[in-house]
């Protein structure tokens, strides 16, 4: 396990910098705007002292990472802080932007997600598994230059625009983000369906024996490097005979729902 992690570190395909291999990405998020003349503004939301400090820290970090930059766009989508159980566990509140009005002015990308049952059925009889999770998956997709101005948000720290696909609660996030990311992943792994399963940001390598599994891992690592995919170091499971994938326990020739 340690040796493999060291290899991944050397290849620079794990870590906390999802933009490390931006130039290798061959897909961007271009919004199909219905009315280009439509101006989007939402009412401001009062921030607590705790929120103000959180905004200061998080905006500073987003600027450091290079995923946002300051903006003078006419659009104004208000950002607010969400504090729920999962965010508390994560250790900090999440900055959320309500993109409903932008979504209403955007034609839907109707790219179909893969069927989970179909993916699970492909695993039948496999004995060895390795699982990876993309680090900040949406940030690994650039916003198209034509669409950046539509992502502008305002907060106590000022006005900013996203250079990558922005995160958000499922209810509020860009409705085109998930299909675009799934298409990107499907394009990368489409020729390896018998070895590698992908559902959004979850990647599962499957094999019949250890020799085959090591070969399949080499394949997936090369695909990561060639396509600029960064994975989360804390969410790697390597060479397991029992694993959880898509909330299903898999192993010993059985699938437990």
Secondary structure, DSSP 8 states (H G I E B T S, - for coil): -HHHHHHHHHHT-BSS-TTTTGGG---EE---BS-TT---B-------HHHHHHHHHHHHHHHHHTSEEE---S-BEEEEEE--HHHHHHTS-EEEE--HHHHHTB---------HHHHHHHTTT--EEEEEEBTTGGGGSEE-TTTGGGG-EEETTEEEEESB-----TTTS-TTHHHHHHHHHHHHHGGGTTTEEEETTEEEEEESSHHHHHHHHHHHHHHHHHHT--B-GGG-EEEESEEEETTEEEETTEEE-
